[in-house]
Amino acid sequence: MKPLYVPKGAAKEYGDYAVNIYTGCPHRCYYCFAPNVLHQERETFHSCVEPRKDIVAELRRQLERKQITGKLVHLCFTCDPYPTGYDTTPTREVIKALKEYANHVQILTKGNGSRDFDLLDGGDWYGITLDGTQTVKFIRERLNGFVEAYQKGIRTWVSFEPVTNENRFFVELNLVANIADKVKIGKLNYHPSNINWAQFGREAEALCKSLGLDYYIKDSLRAEMEVNCNGRTEKADQGREAGRL
């Protein structure tokens, strides 16, 4: 097993490497892509959550053998590094191993990673997902840890991906604007939605700019934003205009 791998495609934007620590995730997000990617039944994926066999020992061997250092490692794509209700000691040990080789981590969670803030520094990122489906209690708990990370000098980011409720998005973006070092915004794919993505994307981008936020619009949402009222992309129209000059 090689726990560390290089993300491909759109996932490449998240870091130099990634590692998936657990076999499943208990958060049961209805839009989760991981069961399909892992060829698992959804119920099995959400109910059988345990650290991958020998994950820490194998990671240490890989780091030593390849001398992987000075990289940004994303935790995680096909699981949550802090699965609620489970022992997350393996995550702590993974972070320790990565930091021992002078790497940095980029965490994304719907759980609570505050137990490991003592391992992180200004080169690391702590991120939470706000997708418009969380309860007020969830948001309050996650923001408490998020604020703590920000106060400790850990870089913070919020993944608004996928957006499932545009009204909730704008409320939550304003909530985190002063404590998020970066936000990433993406549309809901492969599920029905009543959101006008072109309009939403433009309004979201305008708000990010007005708030002075460092933001990133995911490619699928950006593509919707570039469609003008005639059904053509703005890039295509701009190319035709340039051809006339």
N, C-alpha and C positions, 0 to 999 in steps of 0.2 A: 504494500500500500504506500502511495505517495500522497500524504495529506495535503501538502501545498501544491497548488496547480495554478497555471496562468489562465485567467478568465478570457473567454473569447466573445466576439461580437459586441453587442451593446454592454455586456457585463464588464468589458475591459476598462470602461471609464471609472470603475469603482476602486481599482488598485492594481498594483503590480502582480500580486498573488491573492489567492483566497484559500480558505480552509473551512470545511464543513465538519463540525465537531460531533453532532448527534445524528441518529438514524431517522428521527422524525421530529414533529413539532406539535405541541398541544393547543396552539392558539386557534386552530380551525378557521382560518381565513377562507371564505368561500371562493376567492379568486386565486388561491395559491396554486402555483404552477408545479411545485416540487413533486407531488405524487405522480404526475404524468412523466416528468423527467426521470424519476427514479423507478418508474414502472411498478408502482405500488398502488394497492387499493387505498382510497382516501382514509377510510376508517383505520386501517392498519397504520398508515403514516401518522395519523393524529393520536393514536393510542399507544403505540410502541416507541417510546422515546428513551433512548439510552445512548451513552457515548459510544462512538465507533470503536471497535476492538483495538486496543493498544494504540489509540490515537496519539497520546502524548509521547510515548516511547518512539513510535514511528516518526513523529514530527522531529524529535530531537536527532534521530539518526539522519533524517533528510537534511536538516539544517547543517549538521556537521559534515556530511558527505559532500554536499553541494556548496557549502560555505555561503549560504544565502544571508545577506546582510544589507542593511540600509534600504530595505524595501517597505512599501505600504501593503499590509495584508488585510483583506476584507474578511470580517466575521459577521455573518455567514450568508450563503446564498440559498441552500436547500434546507436550512433549519434556522432556529433562533439561538444565538449564543447564550441566552438566558431564558430557557423554557420555564414558564411559570409552574411552580409546584414540584420542581425537580432539583436535585443537587447539581449545582453548577461549578463544582470544584474542577472538573475537567477543563472548563473554559479558563479558569484562573491559571491552571498549569500550562495551558496552551499559550496564554499571554506571557507568562513568565519565560517560557522557552523562546518565544519570538523576541522578547526584549533582551534576553541574554545575548542574542546575536545582533543587537543594535537595530532591530526592525521596529516599525511602528504599526499599530493596529487601527483599523477603521471599523468600529462596532456599529451594527444596526440591530435594534431590538424592539420588541413589544413587551419585554420583561423589564427587569430592574438590574442594571449592572453596577450599581453604586458600591457593592462590596469590593470591587476591583479597582476603584479609582486610585488607590494608593500605588498601583502599578503603572499608572498612566502619567504622561507628561504633555507638554505643549506640542509635541510632534504627533500625538495620537488624536483620533477623532471618536467622539461618542455620539451616536445618532439614535433617534427614535422614529418610529413610523406613526404618522397620523393620517388615517385614510378616511375619516368621516364615519366610521362604524363604532368607535369607542364610546363607552359610557363616560359621564362626567367624572366618576370615581377613578376610572382608568387614567383619564387625561391628567387629573390632579396628581395622582401618584407618579406618573411618568414625568411630569413637569418638575416635581420636587427633586427627583434625581438629576434631571436635565440642568436645573439651576445650580445644583451642587457641582456638577461637572464644570459648568461655565465658571463658577467662582474659584475652582481649583486650577484654572488655567488650561483645562483640557479643551481642545477645539470641539465645537458642537455643530451638529447638523440635523436637519429634519427631512425625512423622506415623505413627501406627500405623493406617494405612489402605491396604489392607484388612488386617484381622487374618485370618491363615490358619491359625494354630496357637495355641490359647489358652494352652498351657503355656509356649511360647516368649515369648508376650506378657508374662506375669507376670514371667518372669526378666529380660527386656529392660527392662521398665518400672522394675524395681528398679535396674538398671544405670545408667540415665540420670537417676534421680530427683533426684540432688543437683546436676546440671549442666544440667537442662532448665528453661527459664523457662516453657515451656508444652508440653502434649501434646494431640494430637487423635486420637481413637479412632473407627474406623469399621468396619462389618461388611463381609464379602465379599459382593458382590452379583452376581447373574447367573451364579453358579457353585455347584455342589453343595458342601455343608459339613455336617459332623457336629456342629458347635458349637451348643449351646443358647444362642442369642443373648440371650434375656431374662436367663438366669442369668449368662452371661458379663458382660453389660453392668453388671448390678448389682454383681457382684464387682469388676469393673474400677473402677467409680465409687467403691466403698467403699475400695479400695486407694489410689486417687488422693487421696481425702480424708484417709486416715490418714497419707499421706506429705506432706500439705500442698501438693500440686501444683496449679498452675493448669491446668485441663483442660477439654476440650470434647468432648462426645459428639455425633457426627454424627447427623443427623436419622433416618436409616434404622435405626440401632442404638437410638436413643432410643425409636422407635416400638415396637420389639420389647420393650424394657424396661417399657413401659407396659401391656403385655398381662398381665392377671392370670391366675390358675389357671383361671378360668371362661371364658377366651377373650375377655373384654371388656377394654377399655382402662381404666386407672385414672382417666384424665381424665373418661371418660364416667361412671364410677361416682361420682366426686367431684361431677360436675354434678348427678346425681340426688339425692345426699345433700344438696347445697346447696338443691335445690328443695323438700326436705321441711322446711327450717328456716323 
